[in-house]
Amino acid sequence: MVIGKGITDRKMPLLAHLSELRGRLRFVAIFALAGFVLATVFYHPIFKLLLSPASGLLSPDTMPIATGPTEFMGATIKVALAAGFVFALPVLMYQLTIFVAPAVSVKTQRLLLLVMPISLILFGAGVALGYFMVLPTMFKFLLTFGNDLVTPMVRITDYLNLVVVLLAGIGLSFETPLVMFLLAKLGVVGYKGFRKFQKWMILLAFIIGAIFDPSPNPFDQLVVAGIIIVLYQIGILLAWIVRRRE
């Protein structure tokens, strides 16, 4: 039965499966290479976009610094590699989905095809929240704290590493409801299990809020913690729906 293009119920020897996987990954690599090349060519607007949350705060002349002749080139390559991965991520998820689909039931195939776009949307929503709300507040606090005693001069590599880690962490946290739904669907953790962990999750949400947004403004930290708690509650609701349907 064909569920989607490339998704069929078929029996193949192991070497044929490995050959198919290699072909699919080669296709993904082409997209990653295209994203890398595009990011390398258009590095200037990409860097402007990444530096915007800390605009005017990174050094006396408002720009980050490079302490070595190859530092900025290395930073450019790192950004291009990350851009290539992001560019190829939807293709990677689709290719892996249609690769594993023949080994699962038709119902699970449809679930995989539904989960794929939702996971990308949730990750993008988390990254947007981090970029527009968490990063500007965080850098404003960190780079103005004690500026009457020290002059901030932030290296471009240190800045980019922090931005990438935070945005990836917040984006992944938005996958919480989806992961909880899948765990409930697969029978790993049920609705009651998530309910029992709820009080600890509330505490963990405030800890994460303080880490992601270390500014003294409690409102921003409450917003971050509140979003995580709401996401967890959505996950509990989805797990409950799975239990009711099954």
C-alpha positions in Angstrom: 0.0 0.0 0.0 1.4 3.4 -0.9 0.8 6.1 1.8 3.0 8.8 0.2 5.6 9.1 -2.4 8.4 6.6 -1.6 6.4 5.0 1.2 5.5 1.4 0.4 5.1 -1.9 2.1 8.0 -4.0 0.7 10.5 -6.6 1.8 14.1 -5.9 0.9 17.4 -7.5 1.9 19.6 -5.7 4.4 22.1 -4.5 1.8 19.3 -3.1 -0.3 18.0 -1.1 2.8 21.5 0.2 3.5 21.8 1.2 -0.2 18.4 3.0 0.0 19.4 4.8 3.2 22.7 5.9 1.6 20.8 7.3 -1.4 18.4 9.2 0.8 21.2 10.7 2.9 23.1 11.7 -0.2 20.0 13.6 -1.3 19.9 15.3 2.1 23.6 16.2 1.8 23.0 18.0 -1.5 20.5 20.3 0.3 22.9 20.8 3.2 25.6 21.7 0.8 23.3 24.2 -1.0 22.4 25.8 2.3 26.1 26.0 3.3 26.9 27.7 0.0 24.0 30.2 0.2 24.9 31.1 3.8 28.5 31.6 2.8 27.6 33.9 0.0 25.1 35.9 2.0 27.0 35.8 5.3 26.6 39.6 5.8 22.8 39.8 6.2 22.9 36.5 8.3 25.4 38.0 10.7 23.4 41.2 10.9 20.3 39.1 11.8 22.2 37.2 14.5 23.8 40.3 16.0 20.6 42.2 16.2 19.4 41.0 19.7 22.6 42.5 21.2 22.7 45.6 19.0 25.0 48.3 20.4 26.1 46.3 23.4 28.9 44.1 22.4 31.8 46.5 22.5 32.5 50.3 22.7 32.0 50.6 18.9 28.9 48.4 19.1 30.4 45.5 17.1 31.8 42.2 18.4 35.5 41.7 18.2 37.8 39.1 16.7 41.0 38.3 18.5 42.7 36.3 15.7 43.1 36.7 11.9 41.1 33.5 11.3 38.4 33.9 13.9 35.8 35.6 11.8 36.4 33.2 8.9 35.9 30.3 11.3 32.8 31.9 12.7 31.4 32.3 9.2 32.0 28.6 8.4 30.3 27.6 11.6 27.3 29.7 10.8 27.2 28.4 7.3 27.3 24.8 8.6 24.5 25.5 11.0 22.5 27.2 8.1 23.1 24.2 5.9 21.8 21.8 8.6 18.7 23.9 9.1 18.1 24.2 5.4 18.3 20.4 5.0 16.4 19.5 8.2 12.9 19.2 6.6 14.4 17.1 3.9 16.2 14.9 6.4 13.0 14.4 8.5 11.0 13.5 5.4 13.6 11.1 4.0 13.9 9.3 7.4 10.2 9.1 7.7 9.6 7.5 4.3 12.6 5.2 5.0 11.2 3.7 8.2 7.5 3.8 7.2 7.5 0.4 5.4 8.4 -1.2 8.7 5.4 0.2 10.7 1.7 0.0 10.3 -0.4 2.2 8.0 -1.7 4.1 11.1 1.8 4.8 12.3 2.8 5.9 8.9 0.1 8.5 8.9 1.1 9.6 12.4 4.7 10.1 11.2 3.6 12.2 8.3 1.6 14.3 10.7 4.3 14.7 13.3 7.0 15.8 10.9 5.5 19.3 9.9 4.2 19.9 13.4 7.6 19.3 14.9 9.2 21.8 12.5 6.5 24.4 13.3 7.0 24.0 17.1 10.7 24.3 16.8 10.4 27.4 14.7 8.0 28.9 17.2 10.5 28.3 20.0 13.4 29.8 18.1 11.2 32.9 17.3 10.4 33.3 21.0 14.0 33.1 22.0 15.1 35.5 19.3 12.6 38.2 19.8 12.0 38.0 23.6 14.7 36.1 25.5 17.9 37.1 23.7 17.4 40.9 23.7 16.4 41.0 27.4 19.3 38.6 28.4 22.0 40.6 26.6 20.7 43.9 27.8 21.1 42.7 31.4 24.4 40.8 31.0 26.2 43.5 29.0 25.1 46.4 31.0 25.6 44.8 34.5 28.7 46.5 36.0 29.5 48.5 32.9 30.7 51.3 35.1 33.5 49.0 36.2 34.3 47.0 33.1 34.0 47.5 29.3 32.4 44.6 27.5 34.3 43.4 24.5 32.6 40.2 23.3 34.3 37.8 20.9 32.2 36.9 17.8 32.7 33.2 18.4 31.6 33.4 22.1 28.5 35.4 21.1 27.5 33.0 18.3 28.0 29.9 20.5 25.7 31.3 23.2 23.1 32.4 20.7 23.0 29.0 18.9 22.8 27.0 22.2 20.0 29.1 23.6 17.9 29.2 20.4 18.4 25.5 19.9 17.5 24.8 23.6 14.3 27.0 23.5 13.3 25.5 20.1 13.7 21.9 21.5 11.7 22.8 24.6 8.8 23.6 22.3 8.8 20.0 21.2 7.7 18.9 24.7 4.0 18.4 23.8 4.8 16.4 20.7 7.3 14.2 22.6 4.8 13.6 25.3 2.2 12.7 22.7 4.5 10.2 21.1 5.5 8.6 24.4 1.8 8.2 25.3 1.0 6.8 21.9 3.8 4.3 22.1 2.8 3.3 25.6 6.1 4.4 27.2 4.6 6.9 29.6 0.9 7.3 30.2 -1.3 10.2 31.2 -1.0 9.4 34.9 2.7 9.3 34.8 2.9 12.8 33.3 0.4 14.0 36.0 2.6 12.7 38.8 5.7 14.5 37.4 3.7 17.8 37.0 4.8 19.5 40.3 8.5 18.8 39.5 8.0 20.1 36.0 6.6 23.4 37.4 9.8 23.8 39.5 12.0 22.9 36.5 10.1 25.4 34.4 11.1 28.3 36.7 14.7 27.1 36.8 14.8 27.0 33.0 13.2 30.4 32.9 15.9 31.9 35.2 18.6 30.3 33.1 17.3 31.3 29.7 16.4 34.8 30.9 18.8 35.9 33.7 17.5 39.5 33.7 16.2 40.9 37.1 12.8 41.5 35.5 10.6 38.8 37.0 8.0 39.3 34.4 10.2 38.0 31.6 11.2 34.9 33.6 7.5 34.3 34.5 6.6 34.4 30.7 9.3 31.8 29.8 8.4 29.6 32.7 4.7 30.0 32.0 5.2 29.0 28.3 7.0 25.8 29.4 4.2 25.0 31.9 1.6 25.5 29.3 3.4 23.3 26.8 3.6 20.6 29.4 -0.1 20.9 30.1 -0.8 20.6 26.4 1.3 17.4 26.5 -0.8 16.0 29.4 -4.0 16.8 27.5 -2.7 15.0 24.4 -1.7 12.0 26.5 -5.2 12.0 28.0 -6.7 12.1 24.6 -4.6 9.1 23.5 -5.7 7.2 26.6 -9.4 8.0 25.9 -9.2 6.9 22.3 -7.4 3.7 23.1 
